[in-house]
C-alpha cells in the first residue's frame, strides 16, 4: 500500500523529552548548524513544556488561548519588578519561537505574519539576555538567551524539520514553502523548493532580521 494513512504517520513515544532531544540533535547534525548545546537543551525543555496545553495557553477566566504578543510586550513594559519583566520577555520569546517553528505555514497569510513573530521573539530574547546579565540567574542563562536571539531563524528551520520529519516530499505545500522562504530566507525552505524543481528567485525581496 503506497498511501500512508494519518494513523500510520502518528509516532508513539514513551518519553517526550527524549523524543524532542534526539529529534533536535538529529536535525542539527543534518543541517550542519553550529548550535550551543545549552541552547538546544533549552529548546527541548520548551517543547516538552508546551506539549501541555495548560503551559502554552493562558486562562484569564473569560478567554482561553494564546495571549497576543503585543499584550505580553505591554506586560513587560509595565512590569513592577525586574523579575516580572524578565518573565514576560521570556514568555514572548518562548511563544514566538514555538509558534513560528511549528505553525510558520499558517502564519504566512495571516494578519500577523511570521515576520512579526521573528521580530518579537528575537528582540525579546536579546532584551532578556541584557536584562539578566550580571545577576545570579544571568550567569547561567544570559548567553543562552543571546544564542536564541542570534539564531532565531536557524531555530525556526530546526523546528520546522522536527515538525515535518515524517512528512513525505509529496506532502510539501510549494506555495506556502515559497512564501515562507520569501519572508524569512529560510535555507531549509530553499532546499525543499529546489528538491521539488522550484528555483527561488534570487532577487526576491526577503526581509531578514
C-alpha positions as CSV (number, residue, x, y, z in Angstrom):
1,X,0.0,0.0,0.0
2,X,1.7,3.2,-1.2
3,X,-0.5,5.7,0.6
4,X,0.1,6.3,4.4
5,X,-3.0,6.9,6.5
6,X,-3.0,9.7,9.1
7,X,-2.8,7.0,11.8
8,X,0.3,5.4,10.1
9,X,2.1,8.7,10.4
10,X,1.5,9.0,14.2
11,X,4.6,8.1,16.1
12,X,4.0,6.9,19.6
13,X,6.8,7.8,22.0
14,X,7.4,6.7,25.6
15,X,9.3,9.8,26.7
16,X,8.5,13.1,25.0
17,X,11.6,14.9,26.3
18,X,13.9,12.2,24.9
19,X,12.0,12.3,21.6
20,X,12.5,16.0,21.2
21,X,16.1,15.8,22.3
22,X,17.0,13.1,19.8
23,X,15.0,14.8,17.1
24,X,16.6,18.2,17.6
25,X,20.1,16.7,17.8
26,X,19.5,14.8,14.6
27,X,18.2,17.9,12.7
28,X,21.2,20.0,14.0
29,X,23.6,17.4,12.6
30,X,21.6,17.0,9.4
31,X,21.5,20.8,8.8
32,X,25.2,21.2,9.8
33,X,24.5,24.1,12.1
34,X,26.6,25.3,15.0
35,X,24.3,25.4,18.0
36,X,25.3,25.8,21.6
37,X,24.2,22.5,23.4
38,X,22.8,24.6,26.3
39,X,20.5,26.5,23.9
40,X,19.4,23.2,22.2
41,X,18.6,21.8,25.7
42,X,16.6,24.9,26.4
43,X,14.5,24.4,23.3
44,X,14.0,20.7,24.2
45,X,12.6,21.8,27.6
46,X,10.4,24.4,25.9
47,X,8.9,21.9,23.5
48,X,8.3,19.4,26.3
49,X,6.6,22.1,28.4
50,X,4.4,23.5,25.6
51,X,3.2,20.0,24.7
52,X,0.9,20.5,27.7
53,X,-1.8,22.9,26.7
54,X,-2.0,24.5,30.2
55,X,1.6,25.7,29.7
56,X,1.1,27.1,26.3
57,X,-2.4,28.7,26.6
58,X,-3.5,31.2,29.2
59,X,-6.8,31.3,31.0
60,X,-8.0,34.6,32.4
61,X,-11.4,33.3,33.4
62,X,-13.0,34.6,30.2
63,X,-10.7,33.7,27.4
64,X,-8.6,30.5,27.0
65,X,-5.9,30.7,24.4
66,X,-2.7,32.4,23.3
67,X,-2.3,35.9,24.7
68,X,-1.4,38.4,21.9
69,X,2.3,39.2,21.8
70,X,1.5,42.9,21.9
71,X,-0.2,42.5,25.2
72,X,2.7,40.4,26.5
73,X,5.0,43.3,25.5
74,X,2.8,45.7,27.4
75,X,3.1,43.4,30.4
76,X,6.9,43.6,30.1
77,X,6.8,47.4,29.8
78,X,4.5,47.8,32.8
79,X,6.2,45.2,35.0
80,X,6.6,46.2,38.6
81,X,9.9,44.4,39.0
82,X,12.9,43.2,37.0
83,X,11.8,39.6,37.7
84,X,8.3,40.2,36.4
85,X,9.7,42.0,33.3
86,X,12.1,39.1,32.7
87,X,9.3,36.6,33.0
88,X,7.2,38.5,30.4
89,X,10.2,38.8,28.0
90,X,10.9,35.1,28.3
91,X,7.2,34.3,27.6
92,X,7.3,36.4,24.4
93,X,10.5,34.7,23.2
94,X,9.2,31.2,24.0
95,X,5.8,31.6,22.5
96,X,7.2,33.3,19.4
97,X,9.7,30.5,18.8
98,X,7.2,27.7,19.3
99,X,4.5,29.3,17.1
100,X,6.9,30.3,14.3
101,X,8.7,26.9,14.5
102,X,5.6,24.7,14.3
103,X,3.0,26.9,12.7
104,X,5.0,29.0,10.2
105,X,3.0,27.8,7.2
106,X,-0.3,29.1,8.7
107,X,1.3,32.5,9.7
108,X,2.4,33.3,6.1
109,X,-1.1,34.6,5.0
110,X,-2.4,35.7,8.4
111,X,-2.9,39.3,9.5
112,X,0.0,38.9,11.9
113,X,2.6,37.0,9.9
114,X,5.8,35.2,10.6
115,X,7.9,38.3,10.4
116,X,6.1,39.7,13.4
117,X,6.9,36.6,15.5
118,X,10.5,36.6,14.4
119,X,11.0,40.2,15.3
120,X,9.1,40.0,18.6
121,X,10.8,36.7,19.7
122,X,14.3,37.6,18.7
123,X,14.1,41.0,20.3
124,X,12.6,39.6,23.5
125,X,15.4,37.1,23.9
126,X,18.0,39.8,23.2
127,X,16.4,42.1,25.8
128,X,16.2,39.3,28.3
129,X,19.9,38.5,27.8
130,X,20.8,42.1,28.6
131,X,18.3,42.2,31.5
132,X,19.7,39.2,33.4
133,X,23.3,39.8,32.6
134,X,25.3,40.4,35.8
135,X,22.8,38.7,38.0
136,X,23.0,35.2,39.6
137,X,20.5,33.9,37.0
138,X,22.3,35.6,34.2
139,X,25.5,33.7,34.9
140,X,23.6,30.6,33.8
141,X,21.2,31.9,31.2
142,X,22.3,35.2,29.6
143,X,24.4,33.5,27.0
144,X,21.6,31.1,26.2
145,X,19.1,33.9,25.6
146,X,21.7,35.6,23.4
147,X,22.1,32.4,21.4
148,X,18.4,32.1,21.0
149,X,18.1,35.6,19.8
150,X,21.0,35.5,17.3
151,X,19.9,32.1,15.9
152,X,16.2,32.6,15.9
153,X,15.8,31.9,12.2
154,X,18.0,28.8,12.4
155,X,15.9,27.5,15.3
156,X,12.8,28.0,13.2
157,X,14.3,25.9,10.5
158,X,15.2,23.2,13.0
159,X,11.8,23.1,14.5
160,X,10.2,23.1,11.0
161,X,12.2,20.0,10.2
162,X,11.3,18.3,13.5
163,X,7.7,19.0,12.7
164,X,8.0,17.6,9.2
165,X,10.3,14.7,10.0
166,X,7.6,12.1,9.0
167,X,6.2,14.1,6.1
168,X,6.8,12.8,2.6
169,X,8.3,15.1,-0.1
170,X,4.9,14.9,-2.0
171,X,3.2,16.5,1.0
172,X,5.2,19.7,0.7
173,X,3.0,22.7,0.0
174,X,5.1,24.5,-2.5
175,X,3.2,27.8,-2.4
176,X,3.4,28.1,1.4
177,X,7.0,26.9,1.4
178,X,7.9,29.6,-1.2
179,X,6.0,32.2,0.9
180,X,8.0,31.3,4.0
181,X,11.2,31.4,2.0
182,X,10.3,34.9,0.8
183,X,9.6,36.1,4.3
184,X,12.5,34.6,6.1
185,X,15.2,33.5,3.6
186,X,15.0,30.0,5.2
187,X,17.8,27.8,3.9
188,X,15.6,24.7,4.6
189,X,12.7,26.1,2.6
190,X,15.1,26.8,-0.3
191,X,16.4,23.2,-0.2
192,X,12.8,21.9,-0.2
193,X,11.9,24.0,-3.2
194,X,14.9,23.1,-5.2
195,X,14.3,19.4,-4.4
196,X,10.8,19.8,-6.0
197,X,12.3,21.5,-9.0
198,X,11.4,25.1,-8.0
199,X,14.3,27.6,-8.2
200,X,13.7,30.5,-5.8
201,X,14.1,33.9,-7.4
202,X,17.4,35.2,-6.0
203,X,16.4,38.9,-6.2
204,X,13.1,38.4,-4.5
205,X,12.5,40.8,-1.6
206,X,13.4,38.9,1.5
207,X,13.1,40.5,4.9
208,X,15.8,39.3,7.3
209,X,16.1,40.1,11.0
